Amino acid sequence: MSDYEFYYDEYQESEYNEEENETTDNERNVQEFSQEPFQESPREESPQESFQESPQEPFQKPPQEPSQEPPQEHSQEEDNLKKAKTYSDTWQYFNTRDPQHPTKVVCKKCNHTYSKSTGISTLKEHLKKVHGIVIDKIKKTQTKLNFPRVDPWPKEDMLVHDQALVEWITVDLQPFSVVTNDQFINLINTLDPRYRIPGKTNIKEKVKMQHFLLDIISFNERHNTINITNEIISTLAEFKIKEKVLALTTDNATTMLAVGRSIAEKLDDDVMNSTFGHYRCTAHILNLAAQQGLELIDNAVVKVRQLMIKIKNSVIISDELRKLCKCAKINYLKPELDIRTRWNSTFNMLKKMEKMWNGVRMLVIRNQEVQMLMPTEADWKIIRVCFRIMVD
């Protein structure tokens, strides 16, 4: 045994006499370190020189080694404990850094120790049985990946969305073409990528037009512009639709034209309804034009009208015409009278007479009263020309 080794053995006996039976990593490191000067030294040294130079190193080196390795293991255990603490409140009642028990987990209430590898369930059971502390179970949360869905809604949900869109278009007085607007489509796709906007035709089919009679006014005053305007505005205000009314449709009377202008001004001043419009009834305009055209064949029309009145008012003549139409293998059509305010009623009356023409001619031969009212062939030529004009 060299002098260095003998000296170190004495050092070990004096400083670590309580741990004689343990062979630590520090002792092995010191033994290896004691041999290094003899291997690396380029010159031979006497035992006396080695004894004088090396005693300082054994005292410095052993304390350095224990201070490096345990902190690394301890820091790793602390990281594991920190992770556990983030998941359970159990660790609030246990100390993992007790200087008296560095390798143990110590209960802060009763100083009972457990191994650091003890499961969390055992520690919970200790708190519950010994100290009456119940730790709630951890509610594990799972990260949700919020990827937007682009597949369309089921049919039932699509119908609900469509109905909401129809209600918005109706209440907000939007045109059906709004569903083709690029900005509107972009807005809907941003709010709900799964909704497929229906086309303009589909929206029209879903809208059901409703007709309501708001009021029947007993008008005892003069039918002038002021009185008619006041009554209409009063009715709109009563039903709270002054800002929603779109238009007024009337005939072409001069008074009604003035009423339309007056109502538009009042609505614009009262509720800023600048979209209100007054429209002349197209059917009324067309009827006036048709009536003027029918004046050209007025004599022929008068004869047909009188003949229809005769057939319609006589049950005997009507039954006889029905039998004659059956014999001629033509359909019997119930006579129809025209109304002056409806030009198409005149057209229908003349058309029925034309379809039963063969039956009517046989009726004229057998009935003298009908013969006096029968239009001439010249009249029928004029009527047929009028038919082509009306159809075209």
Secondary structure, 3 states (H helix, E strand, C coil): CCHHHHHHHHHHHHHCHHHCCCCCHHHHHHHHHHHHHHHHCCCCCCHHHHHHHCCHHHHHHHHHCCCCHHHHHHHHHHHHHHHHHCCCHHHHHEECCCCCCCCEEEECCCCCEEECCCCHHHHHHHHHHHCCCCCCCCCCCCCCCCCCCCCCCCHHHHHHHHHHHHHHHHHCCCCHHHHHCHHHHHHHHHHCCCCCCCCHHHHHHHCCCCCCCCCCCCCCCCCCHHHHHHHHHHHHHHCCCCCCCCEEEECCCHHHHHHHHHHHHHHHHHHCCCCCEEEECHHHHHHHHHHHHHHHHHHHHHHHHHHHHHHHHCHHHHHHHHHHHHHCCCCCCCCCCCECCEHHHHHHHHHHHHHCHHHHHHHHHHCHHHHHHCCCHHHHHHHHHHHHHHHC
